[in-house]
Amino acid sequence: MIIPTFLKWAGGKKRLIKDIERSLPKKIDRYFEPFLGAGAIFFYIKQKYNPKFCVISDINKDLIDTFKAVIDNPKELIKFLKYFKKNNSKEFYYRVRDKFNKGKFKQIQKSAAFIYLNKTCYNGLYRVNSKGGFNVPYGKYKNPEIFNEKTIMFASRLLKNVRIKCQNYEKIKDYIRKNDFVYLDPCYDPLKKTSFANYTPKRFCDVDNEKLSLFVAELKRRNSKVLLSNNITKNVKRLYPKNQFNIIKVWCSRSINCIGEKRGKIPELLIKNY
Ligand SMILES: C[S@@+](CC[C@H](N)C(=O)[O-])C[C@H]1O[C@@H](n2cnc3c(N)ncnc32)[C@H](O)[C@@H]1O
């Protein structure tokens, strides 16, 4: 199956699809993914289960605007991406980054710039400074792919009729009812204090993981099916005890390095209530 992710995203689940696949319910009629990132699991579930109703969301506005551009105007987006690709160089990158941060691009062009920066920046990181400006340096890739026309057109087709929102994860609660399937892939509980978690200006930290567990409890109460990915930490084990959840250990290779965590296979957890 082709998974048409058009962004590199920290914590991206493309490489874990085989393991996640084994933990999915038999049937998915209504699907919710409120920590979307590059959307690998959404693209898989849409093709495998074709749910009647999907709500996907993320708190990162530039990310969601880019998904919307892929849905609404993929051809125009590709036109701008061709321009960015043709001009790619270190100097050009910093000019684009500056213009991006100063809000000088119009919408579709801004989304093309977002994809261009994502694919040419150091390690595909998304990191912002205290003012919310994207501040990742140029990545020095020899021949970065930047985009693939077919991938974007395919992603656009799969995203048709899907509700996509920029919002805090808790907002999906309004929709959730019995048998709905929710996949939660939050920024992980850090293995060390320095672990990478700067997806948006507001840091997503331990305290939020406490809140997230209350949210999971509410979803459980509504008899929905919840699958959650997270690191193996004391905190996570405490929040999701074995007598209340099915816990599966999987090995994940992380391509976007976390400070203090080496590239290579790292065990993590799939936690589910069904
Ligand atoms: C681990 S990444 C998800 C990766 C995704 N599963 C993939 O395959 O690319 C976590 C995502 O959660 C988003 N996020 C962080 N805090 C959030 C919040 N409070 N509400 C919604 N999304 C949030 C980040 O912007 C980031 O895209």
The ligand as a MOL file (V3000), in Angstrom:
LIG
                    3D

  0  0  0     0  0            999 V3000
M  V30 BEGIN CTAB
M  V30 COUNTS 27 29 0 0 0
M  V30 BEGIN ATOM
M  V30 1 C 4.1160 12.5230 17.3210 0
M  V30 2 S 3.4510 13.8050 16.3220 0 CHG=1
M  V30 3 C 2.2650 12.9040 15.3790 0
M  V30 4 C 2.9250 12.1440 14.2760 0
M  V30 5 C 1.9590 11.4650 13.3090 0
M  V30 6 N 1.2960 10.3230 13.8970 0
M  V30 7 C 2.6950 11.0360 12.0430 0
M  V30 8 O 2.6690 9.8560 11.6510 0
M  V30 9 O 3.3130 11.9120 11.4220 0 CHG=-1
M  V30 10 C 2.4920 14.7140 17.4490 0
M  V30 11 C 1.6520 15.8270 16.8500 0
M  V30 12 O 0.8410 16.3750 17.8940 0
M  V30 13 C 0.6450 17.7630 17.6550 0
M  V30 14 N 0.2490 18.3840 18.9440 0
M  V30 15 C 1.0080 18.7390 20.0000 0
M  V30 16 N 0.2480 19.2170 21.0080 0
M  V30 17 C -1.0310 19.1400 20.5800 0
M  V30 18 C -2.2880 19.4650 21.1800 0
M  V30 19 N -2.3560 19.9640 22.4090 0
M  V30 20 N -3.4190 19.2400 20.4720 0
M  V30 21 C -3.3560 18.7360 19.1990 0
M  V30 22 N -2.1910 18.4170 18.5800 0
M  V30 23 C -1.0480 18.6090 19.2660 0
M  V30 24 C 1.9800 18.2340 17.1020 0
M  V30 25 O 1.8000 19.4000 16.3300 0
M  V30 26 C 2.4280 17.0110 16.2740 0
M  V30 27 O 2.0820 17.1570 14.9320 0
M  V30 END ATOM
M  V30 BEGIN BOND
M  V30 1 1 1 2
M  V30 2 1 2 3
M  V30 3 1 2 10
M  V30 4 1 3 4
M  V30 5 1 4 5
M  V30 6 1 5 6
M  V30 7 1 5 7
M  V30 8 2 7 8
M  V30 9 1 7 9
M  V30 10 1 10 11
M  V30 11 1 11 12
M  V30 12 1 11 26
M  V30 13 1 12 13
M  V30 14 1 13 14
M  V30 15 1 13 24
M  V30 16 1 14 15
M  V30 17 1 14 23
M  V30 18 2 15 16
M  V30 19 1 16 17
M  V30 20 1 17 18
M  V30 21 2 17 23
M  V30 22 1 18 19
M  V30 23 2 18 20
M  V30 24 1 20 21
M  V30 25 2 21 22
M  V30 26 1 22 23
M  V30 27 1 24 25
M  V30 28 1 24 26
M  V30 29 1 26 27
M  V30 END BOND
M  V30 END CTAB
M  END
